Amino acid sequence: MGRKQLAGIIAAAGLGVVVVGYGAAFAFAGDKIPGDTTVLGIPIGGLSEKDAKAKLTAGLQDRAAAPIALKAGGSTFQVAPADAGLTVDVDKTVDAAGAGRSLAPGRIWHALTGGDAVEPVVTKDDAKLKAAVDKLAGQVNRKATEGTITFKGTKPVKHEPADGLELDTAKAVGAVFAAYPSDGSPKELPVGVTKPQAAPEAIEKAMTEFAEPAMSGPIRLTVGSKSVELEPSELAPALAVSVQEGKVIPALSTKVLEPLFQQRFKTLETLPKDATVQIVGAGPKVVPAVDGMVVDRAKVGAAILSILPKPTGERRAAVPLTATKAKFTTEQAAALGITQNIGDFKTEFPHAPYRNTNIGTAAAKINGTLLKPNEIFSLNKIVGERTKENGFAEGYIISGGKFEKDFGGGVSQSATTTFNAAFFAGVKILEHKAHSVYISRYPVGREATVAWPSVDLKFQNDSGHGLLVQTIFKASTPGSKGSIRVIIWGTKFIDVTAGQSGKTNVRQPSVVYNTAAKCEPQAPTPGFDITIYRYLAKNGVRQKTESFTTKYNAADDIRCGPKPGTVVTPPPGGVTPPPGRKPSSSTTVTRPPS
């Protein structure tokens, strides 16, 4: 074999080794991401394009959706990436990292030995990004504030001037884009700073010239020979001081002080009185309005501010009075047309001291109620909660079909009488509820009970004129019944008559033996259903028929004590029956006063 042949064989063998090695390198790294590649700290080197995309998608999921943290002027802000139209394009990011197959030796060498940190490729929606920056500006921007003084109690408190901020929205678009995806550390926003007009020394001047003297002592307001003093602690909640263009600008809210003025100016002014309608003698009469002379609210604030900085001995000012007309005039009261008795009803009740108290108190509270057109009468609102403090005594009420003691027992007599007066006046009945058991002294089916605060009697004045509710109460005595009469005055607008169905679905009471210590005996009363009709007519022609159906429960025969034949084991020491009550089943049963 010649030398040339041998050299060719050796060269061919060497080339085979190189080819084999190159093939192996290509097979290992030809489609891999360069080995040291990271994206936002996520290593994707050595991965195929598919695997790199999967790993980057999972690794960026939370961070890509996290709010973009930003800051300006000492405050932090957040922008949601979705609102700004910002997303990470994983495919393009992996492409930028060098993914993909290549036969180039340099590419293979880089895949085996190279790689670095790659920035994610971010896509944006320009319209959404601009809208998000505009919204951000509304949060960042603030006007420069001048110094102010407020009062904590009677102590003046300085609030120094503060710079203003204004977001540079053109540059902020780039800043928000650059801050995404956020690493949680707030990035600075481009802002401009505006300065207050007044120097910081101006607020100190306001303290010494106004705020401190203002709280140095009381001021006195005078009307002629009358005067009233107002203390610093009373004025401070309505007082504030600001500095504008270097000038001290005090402000006083007379609206805040109005409750104080109403209380303290009583000796200085005569308040106007609205016209009204009252019962005078046998019927209603218009009581004319009275105009008043009150401290001029438009000028009193300026008067107070003028004397607050003055020293002791000079802290007084005269305040003018101004004529003030009543809100409801004599002419308006007369126009209500309250001249006729349009609804009148009376009920009687047997003697019981608690009835005199409760029915009388309710009657007194109802008496004189004036309803303008479309206003609503609410017995609970007018009479109030039935408590000892509100003038009521403990008496019998119906609860769960039996009589029990509670405050306000008997008020339903006032409700029933008022309901019937409204019934015959023809006004609109909005809410009423009959007793659960029938009480014989009330018109069957045409009565009303009340309970605080849920069960009410309400009617609306739909007469087109005013209404005045009058009550006439007569207390009972041991030898005579008491009574309550309710008259509704107005202008007659409808004729009312009443009718009723027969009693149906009669239900018989049961006998109940009650051994409770607070047992109250009760006489039995059958239950039944009945419907009441209200016929409304004009000039003899019926306009409308209304019906009110009541389902009375049977009132059980409640006997206090054990059932006859029941063996009762007394407690140690025996049982002492309540005074006046027999311990046996022969207890006399009577209906409690209700």
Disulfide bonds with the S-S distance in Angstrom:
Cys519-Cys560 1.94
